[in-house]
Amino acid sequence: MRSSFLKTAAVFGLSVASTSLFADAIYSPHKYQQNDWFAEFGGNTSMYVNPASIAETEQLEFSAAFFSSISGEASQEYVSLTYPMDYKHTLGFSFFENGAGIDDGPDYGEYAFMLGYAYNLMQCVSLGVDLSVLYINQFDAVKQVTLGADVGLSWNPLASSKYGYLLVGVALQNIAQPAIATDPDASAFVVPGFFGGARDDAYNIPANLNLSFFYRGFNRALEVKAEISLIDVFHAEEEGGDGLSPEMSFTLTYYLSPHLGVRARFTKEGYPVVGATVNVKDVSIFRYLALDLEMSHDDLYAKKNRGFIWAVKITSRFGDTREEKIGEERYRRLKIEPENDYRAAMRLYLNRQFLEAAYAFGKVQTKYPAFHLVDQAAFYKAKSFENLRMHKAAKSVYEDAIKRYPQSDQRAKYHFQLMNIDYKEGKYTDAMSKYQGIAQKFGESDVKADADYVAGQIKFEQGLYQEAVDLLAAILPGNANYFYARYTMGIAYSRLGKFDEAENCFRDITEQPYSNQSESDLQDAARVKLGHLFFSGEKPDIPAAVEMYHQVQPSSPVYDEAVLGIAWSFLKVNKPDEAMKPAQLIINKYPDSFLVSEAYLVIGYCHFMKKNYKNAVEALEQAEKRTEQPVVSVAARDSARQAFDAMQDEFDSVQVKALDLARQLPTPRVQSKRDALKPSFDKANAAIEDYAAFSQKAIQSDRFESNRKRILDDAGFTLATAKTKMGQGAGVSQEAQQQLDELEDLE
């Protein structure tokens, strides 16, 4: 008895639903016909009957089966793997072995390797093709390799939980007919035949037309399959016999339970079969596992002289179904991928890599137009440009988003950001016009408070302090602009002479918990303002002022101002030694501070009070020297503005190019353009940032102008007095003498 490796593999292998046929074996080929047990038992994944049938496979399936006579002298085996790629495409692979031994003589064997492909032409129609490589050993006398091919269609007109499932198939088996050589000296490879015809060197395995019908219904309790085959459709008269010979088979499977069924069939070879099928689901790594066992005696109907025969098959399915895989792919494409890209863009934004963030948000907007956060991607794309001071590009994105997403809840933000850009560019009239539109269209939205803040800042900068207060008062705790609004209100009230209201605004800031460093810095600024109010009130409260100044952190941007306040407070209570220490701290640690000149003034006063006129003169001369010329001169302003204007055209060009590149997917060509633009962007952006920093310094210089005259007058008069005390003054006017007497009183 011959042994086979598949006898063992069948125990562990995987398989598919079996198909069966009803027939009367009337065809007797003149020379050769393949055994059709594969068609009886192989099912969809074997591809033997119809390669299009593998399109019905919903999961990765691996099957193995073994058929044998009771003596073991004749047997057939196969293994098959089917892989559904997506809705359209399915791949299959099968290996068949068919063999027999004669006493102790040489064996006869056929070994076929089949590779198949099925394509869903539409929802219920599939086309399949396969290519087979057949190796035949004819009792060691002739050994050869030949090729074959099949083509088929399957149609699924019915798929209903109520009425059942129907599959109709038609296939031309061996459209490329494997050829069997008759000459022992023939070549090892035999060219297949096509469309029949007699051959001298070999004969062709018959080409067959197979029609199949499969039905599953009655709540999946009943399966019926019938098959009709026309054998040898391209029959050659020279080979004898008859062509187009019909054969039929029929199979009936009834499931006693979802996991157990009984089967009866009548085969094309002419004998009845009985069997059973058992299956389980979701066991270990298997989504589905089934065992089929069938048996018969092939002398019951037509004498085959093989006696009792039996077959066993194991079927298993692994992994996700076709629907699950495609659903996951769609979920990934429609949700996971855009969300990942959106998060990546947001990370760039939060890391202040604004140009890269603009490109990344542009990718989200372009690649995933149906993504539920695409309107937010547009917003942050524009914000990225805005943070780069690329206002032209930012405005273009906001305006486009207003048109593109008319139902978005981001529309109010788009309008506000356009207003904010006008404010930043000093276009107050345009900004206030947009504010009116926001108030009318989005009066109930969260954006209204932001618009109120910007409008309040505009009114403040226009000197309309009460109007500024009226707008800013609507901004309540919890709003991101609350600290800033209260600070502006405090200054506005101070300029209106409403010092109690100013104090309340600054206290509101110091009593609220801060959520970021900017708010912490603003709290320190509010403490400094409170200290100034206590210091300069009608009834000065110097201890309260010093307490406020001492609460300011050394890392605060207003720490030098707080220290100067402490110095003035000590001077106010006639403690020159204590006053000089904080003033000297400003000079030593903050040499670039605008308050250095006033710190020298304080030190000059302290020395004067101690009658150390020489040191007083030195300090007061430093105060005058550092105050006489503005920190930012008119010439410096003109020069900076000219350099900015010269760079503006180039910067506008960079904006246009960056905006265009942000609308495109990051292909290699686009990425190369972005890389080429980067040096121009860096150059223009550096110039813009330098001008912005210069402008901020100019603003601080302008604010210092209000103290310039006071410091010069105070330093000049005290300097003249100190020199007089030293005997260095030439002469003193009557007015100066009166002021000198006042200083004497101070001493």
Residue pairs with C-beta under 8 A, 6 or more apart in sequence:
1 71
1 72
1 73
1 101
2 72
2 73
2 75
2 99
2 100
2 101
2 107
4 66
4 75
4 77
4 97
4 99
6 64
6 66
6 77
6 78
6 79
6 97
7 66
7 68
7 75
7 77
9 64
9 77
9 79
10 64
10 65
10 66
10 77
10 312
10 313
10 314
11 314
12 64
12 314
13 62
13 63
13 64
13 65
13 79
13 314
13 316
14 61
14 62
14 63
14 64
14 289
14 314
14 315
14 316
14 317
14 318
15 43
15 45
15 61
15 62
15 63
15 64
15 65
15 80
15 290
15 292
15 313
15 314
15 315
15 316
16 42
16 43
16 44
16 45
16 46
16 57
16 61
16 63
16 80
16 82
16 315
17 43
17 44
17 223
17 290
17 315
18 40
18 41
18 42
18 43
18 251
18 263
18 277
18 292
18 313
19 39
19 40
19 41
19 42
19 43
19 44
19 49
19 212
19 214
19 225
19 227
19 251
20 40
20 41
20 225
20 227
20 249
20 250
20 251
20 263
20 265
20 266
20 267
20 273
21 39
21 40
21 212
21 225
21 226
21 227
21 229
21 247
21 248
21 249
21 250
21 251
21 265
21 266
21 267
21 268
22 226
22 227
22 248
22 249
22 250
22 251
22 265
22 266
23 227
23 229
23 247
23 248
23 249
23 250
23 266
23 267
23 268
23 269
23 270
24 247
24 248
24 270
25 247
25 268
25 269
25 270
25 302
26 245
26 246
26 247
27 33
27 231
27 232
27 241
27 242
27 245
27 247
28 241
29 206
29 231
29 232
29 239
29 241
30 239
30 240
30 241
31 180
31 203
31 239
31 240
32 180
32 203
32 205
33 205
33 206
33 231
34 98
34 110
34 205
34 206
35 76
35 98
35 269
36 229
36 247
36 267
36 268
36 269
37 67
37 76
37 98
37 267
37 269
37 311
38 46
38 48
38 76
38 78
38 96
39 46
39 48
39 49
39 210
39 227
39 229
39 249
39 268
40 249
40 265
40 267
40 268
40 269
40 273
41 65
41 67
41 294
41 311
41 313
42 48
42 49
42 65
42 78
42 80
42 94
43 63
43 315
44 53
44 54
44 56
44 57
44 82
45 54
45 57
45 61
45 63
45 80
45 81
45 82
45 92
45 94
46 63
46 78
46 80
46 94
46 96
47 53
47 54
47 80
47 92
47 94
47 114
47 116
47 128
47 130
47 150
48 94
48 96
48 114
48 173
49 152
49 169
49 171
49 173
49 210
49 212
49 227
50 128
50 150
50 152
50 153
50 154
50 169
50 170
50 171
50 210
50 212
51 92
51 116
51 117
51 118
51 128
51 129
51 130
51 150
51 151
51 152
51 171
52 118
52 126
52 127
52 128
52 152
52 153
52 154
52 169
52 171
53 118
53 128
53 152
53 154
53 167
53 169
53 212
54 82
54 90
54 91
54 92
54 116
54 118
54 128
55 90
55 118
55 119
55 120
55 126
55 128
55 154
56 126
56 154
56 156
56 167
57 82
57 84
57 90
57 92
57 322
58 84
58 317
58 321
58 322
58 323
59 84
59 287
59 288
59 317
59 318
59 319
59 320
59 321
59 322
60 81
60 82
60 83
60 84
60 317
60 318
60 319
61 80
61 81
61 82
61 315
61 316
61 317
61 318
62 79
62 80
62 81
62 82
62 316
62 318
63 78
63 79
63 80
63 81
63 313
63 314
63 315
63 316
64 77
64 78
64 79
64 80
64 313
64 314
65 77
65 78
65 79
65 292
65 311
65 312
65 313
65 314
66 75
66 76
66 77
66 311
66 312
66 313
67 75
67 76
67 77
67 309
67 310
67 311
68 74
68 75
68 76
68 309
68 310
68 311
69 75
69 306
69 307
69 308
69 309
70 307
70 308
70 309
70 310
71 307
73 100
73 101
73 102
74 99
74 100
74 101
74 306
75 97
75 99
75 100
76 96
76 97
76 98
76 99
77 96
77 97
78 94
78 95
78 96
78 97
79 94
79 95
80 92
80 93
80 94
80 95
81 92
81 93
81 94
82 90
82 91
82 92
82 93
83 90
83 91
83 92
84 90
84 322
84 325
85 91
86 322
86 325
86 326
86 329
87 120
87 322
87 326
88 119
88 120
89 117
89 118
89 119
89 120
90 117
90 118
90 119
91 115
91 116
91 117
92 114
92 115
92 116
92 117
92 118
92 130
93 113
93 114
93 115
93 116
94 112
94 113
94 114
94 116
95 111
95 112
95 113
95 114
96 110
96 111
96 112
96 114
97 109
97 110
97 111
97 112
98 109
98 110
99 107
99 108
99 109
99 110
100 107
100 108
101 107
101 108
102 108
102 139
105 139
106 139
106 140
106 141
107 137
107 139
107 140
108 137
108 138
108 139
109 136
109 137
110 134
110 135
110 136
110 137
111 134
111 135
111 136
112 132
112 133
112 134
112 135
113 132
113 133
114 130
114 131
114 132
114 133
115 130
115 131
115 132
116 128
116 129
116 130
116 131
117 128
117 129
117 130
118 126
118 127
118 128
118 154
119 126
119 127
119 128
120 126
121 127
124 155
124 156
124 157
124 159
125 153
125 154
125 155
125 156
126 153
126 154
127 151
127 152
127 153
128 150
128 151
128 152
128 153
128 154
128 171
129 149
129 150
129 151
129 152
130 149
130 150
131 147
131 148
131 149
132 147
132 148
132 149
132 150
132 178
133 145
133 146
133 147
134 145
134 146
134 147
134 148
134 178
135 143
135 144
135 145
136 142
136 143
136 144
136 145
136 146
136 180
137 143
138 180
141 184
142 181
142 182
142 183
142 184
142 186
143 188
144 180
144 181
144 186
144 187
144 188
144 189
144 190
145 188
145 189
145 190
146 178
146 179
146 180
146 189
146 190
146 191
146 192
147 176
147 178
147 192
148 174
148 176
148 177
148 178
148 192
148 205
149 174
149 175
149 176
149 192
150 171
150 172
150 173
150 174
150 175
151 171
151 172
151 175
152 169
152 170
152 171
152 172
152 210
153 169
153 170
153 171
154 167
154 168
154 169
155 167
155 168
155 169
156 165
156 166
156 167
156 168
157 166
157 168
158 164
158 165
158 166
159 165
159 166
163 217
164 215
164 216
164 217
164 218
165 215
165 216
165 217
166 213
166 214
166 215
167 212
167 213
167 214
167 215
168 212
168 213
168 214
169 210
169 211
169 212
169 213
169 214
170 209
170 210
170 211
170 212
171 209
171 210
171 212
172 207
172 208
172 209
172 210
172 233
173 207
173 208
173 209
173 210
174 204
174 205
174 206
174 207
174 208
175 194
175 207
176 192
176 193
176 194
177 192
177 193
177 194
177 196
177 204
177 205
177 206
177 207
177 234
178 190
178 192
178 204
178 205
179 190
179 191
179 192
179 193
179 199
179 201
179 202
179 203
179 204
179 205
180 190
180 202
180 203
180 204
180 205
181 187
181 190
181 201
181 202
182 201
182 202
182 203
183 201
186 201
186 202
190 201
190 202
192 204
193 199
193 202
193 204
195 207
195 234
196 204
196 207
196 232
196 233
196 234
196 235
196 236
197 204
197 234
197 236
198 236
198 237
198 238
198 239
203 239
204 234
204 236
206 231
206 232
206 233
206 234
206 235
207 232
207 233
207 234
208 229
208 230
208 231
208 232
208 233
209 229
209 230
209 233
210 227
210 228
210 229
211 227
211 228
211 229
212 225
212 226
212 227
212 228
213 225
213 226
213 227
214 223
214 224
214 225
215 222
215 223
215 224
215 225
216 222
216 223
216 224
220 255
220 258
221 254
221 255
222 252
222 253
222 254
222 255
223 251
223 252
223 253
223 254
223 255
223 261
224 250
224 251
224 252
224 253
225 250
225 251
226 248
226 249
226 250
226 251
227 248
227 249
227 250
227 268
228 246
228 247
228 248
229 246
229 247
229 248
229 268
230 244
230 245
230 246
231 243
231 244
231 245
231 246
231 247
232 241
232 242
232 243
232 244
232 245
233 243
233 244
234 243
235 241
235 242
235 243
235 244
247 268
248 268
249 265
249 266
249 267
249 268
250 265
250 266
251 263
251 264
251 265
252 263
252 264
252 265
253 261
253 262
253 263
253 277
254 261
254 262
254 263
255 261
256 262
259 278
259 279
259 280
260 276
260 277
260 278
261 276
261 277
261 278
262 274
262 275
262 276
262 277
263 273
263 274
263 275
263 276
263 277
263 292
263 294
264 272
264 273
264 274
264 275
265 272
265 273
265 275
265 294
266 272
266 273
266 301
267 273
269 298
269 302
269 304
270 298
270 301
270 302
270 304
271 296
271 297
271 298
271 299
271 300
271 301
271 302
271 304
272 296
272 300
272 301
273 294
273 295
273 296
274 294
274 295
274 296
275 292
275 293
275 294
275 295
275 311
276 292
276 293
277 290
277 291
277 292
277 293
278 290
278 291
279 288
279 289
279 290
279 291
279 315
280 286
280 288
280 289
280 290
281 287
281 288
281 289
283 289
285 318
286 316
286 317
286 318
287 317
287 318
287 319
287 321
288 315
288 316
288 317
289 314
289 315
289 316
289 317
290 314
290 315
290 316
291 312
291 313
291 314
291 315
292 311
292 312
292 313
292 314
292 315
293 310
293 311
293 312
294 310
294 311
294 312
295 308
295 309
295 310
295 311
296 308
296 309
296 310
297 307
297 308
297 309
298 304
298 305
298 306
298 307
298 309
299 305
299 306
299 307
319 325
320 328
334 368
334 370
334 371
337 368
338 364
338 367
338 368
338 371
338 373
338 374
339 371
339 373
341 360
341 363
341 364
341 367
341 368
342 361
342 364
342 371
342 373
342 376
342 377
344 360
345 357
345 360
345 361
345 363
345 364
345 377
345 380
346 357
346 380
348 354
348 356
348 357
348 360
349 357
349 361
349 380
349 383
349 384
352 387
354 384
354 385
354 387
354 388
355 384
355 388
355 658
355 678
355 681
357 380
357 381
357 384
358 381
358 384
358 385
358 388
358 393
358 658
358 662
359 661
359 662
359 666
359 674
361 377
361 378
361 380
361 381
361 384
361 662
362 377
362 381
362 661
362 662
362 663
362 664
363 665
363 666
364 371
364 373
364 374
364 377
365 374
365 377
365 378
365 381
365 663
366 663
366 664
366 665
367 665
368 374
371 377
374 405
375 401
375 405
375 408
375 409
375 410
376 410
378 397
378 400
378 401
378 404
378 405
378 410
379 401
379 410
379 413
379 414
379 417
381 397
381 662
382 393
382 394
382 395
382 397
382 398
382 401
382 414
382 417
383 394
383 417
385 391
385 393
385 394
385 397
385 655
385 658
385 659
386 394
386 417
386 421
388 685
389 685
389 688
389 689
389 692
390 651
390 654
390 655
390 658
391 421
391 424
391 425
392 652
392 655
392 656
393 655
393 656
393 658
393 659
393 662
394 417
394 421
395 418
395 421
396 659
397 659
398 414
398 415
398 417
398 418
399 414
399 418
401 408
401 410
401 411
401 414
402 411
402 414
402 415
405 411
411 442
412 438
412 441
412 442
412 445
412 446
412 447
412 448
413 447
415 434
415 437
415 438
415 441
415 442
415 447
416 438
416 447
416 450
416 451
416 454
418 434
419 431
419 434
419 435
419 438
419 451
419 454
420 431
420 450
420 454
422 428
422 430
422 431
422 434
423 431
423 454
423 457
423 458
428 458
428 461
428 462
431 454
431 455
431 458
432 455
432 458
435 451
435 454
435 455
438 447
438 448
438 451
439 448
439 451
442 448
449 474
449 475
449 476
449 479
449 481
450 479
450 480
450 481
452 471
452 472
452 474
452 475
453 471
453 472
453 475
453 481
453 484
453 485
455 471
456 468
456 469
456 471
456 472
456 475
456 485
456 488
457 468
457 488
459 465
459 467
459 468
459 471
460 468
460 488
460 491
460 492
465 492
465 493
465 495
465 496
466 492
466 496
468 488
468 489
468 492
469 489
469 492
469 493
469 496
472 485
472 486
472 488
472 489
472 492
473 489
475 481
475 482
475 485
475 486
476 482
477 512
479 485
482 512
483 509
483 512
483 514
483 519
483 522
483 523
484 522
486 505
486 506
486 508
486 509
486 526
487 505
487 506
487 509
487 522
487 525
487 526
487 529
489 501
489 502
489 505
490 502
490 503
490 505
490 506
490 509
490 526
490 529
491 502
491 529
493 499
493 501
493 502
493 505
494 502
494 529
494 533
499 533
499 537
502 529
502 533
503 530
503 533
506 526
506 527
506 529
506 530
506 533
507 526
507 530
509 522
509 523
509 526
510 523
510 526
510 527
510 530
512 523
514 520
514 522
514 523
520 553
520 556
521 556
521 557
521 558
524 551
524 552
524 553
524 556
524 557
524 558
524 559
524 562
525 556
525 557
525 558
527 548
527 549
527 551
527 552
527 562
528 548
528 549
528 552
528 558
528 561
528 562
528 565
530 545
530 548
531 544
531 545
531 546
531 547
531 548
531 549
531 562
531 565
532 545
532 565
534 540
534 541
534 542
534 544
534 545
534 548
535 541
535 542
535 545
535 565
535 568
535 569
535 572
540 572
542 569
542 572
542 573
545 565
545 569
546 565
546 566
546 569
548 562
548 565
549 562
549 563
549 565
549 566
549 569
550 562
550 566
552 558
552 559
552 562
553 559
556 562
560 586
560 589
560 590
560 593
560 595
561 595
563 582
563 583
563 585
563 586
564 582
564 583
564 586
564 595
564 598
564 599
564 602
566 582
567 579
567 580
567 581
567 582
567 583
567 586
567 599
567 602
568 579
568 602
569 579
570 576
570 578
570 579
570 582
571 579
571 602
571 605
571 606
571 609
574 609
576 605
576 606
576 607
576 609
576 610
577 606
577 610
579 602
579 605
579 606
580 602
580 603
580 606
583 599
583 600
583 602
583 603
583 606
584 599
584 603
586 593
586 595
586 596
586 599
587 596
587 599
587 600
587 603
590 596
594 631
594 700
594 701
594 704
596 626
597 622
597 623
597 626
597 627
597 711
598 623
598 707
598 711
600 619
600 620
600 622
600 623
600 626
600 715
601 619
601 620
601 623
601 711
601 714
601 715
603 615
603 619
604 616
604 617
604 619
604 620
604 623
604 715
604 718
604 719
604 722
605 616
605 718
607 613
607 614
607 615
607 616
607 619
608 616
608 718
608 721
608 722
608 743
609 746
609 747
611 725
611 747
613 722
613 723
613 725
613 726
614 726
616 718
616 719
616 722
617 719
617 722
617 723
617 726
620 715
620 716
620 718
620 719
620 722
621 719
623 711
623 715
624 712
624 715
624 716
624 719
627 708
627 711
627 712
627 715
628 712
630 701
630 704
630 705
630 708
631 697
631 700
631 701
631 704
632 694
632 697
632 698
632 701
636 694
637 698
640 691
640 694
640 695
643 687
643 691
644 687
644 688
644 691
647 684
647 687
647 688
650 680
650 683
650 684
651 684
651 685
651 687
651 688
653 680
654 677
654 680
654 681
654 684
654 685
657 673
657 677
658 677
658 681
661 670
661 673
661 674
661 677
664 670
666 674
717 736
717 739
718 743
720 729
720 732
720 736
721 736
721 739
721 740
721 743
723 729
724 732
724 740
732 740
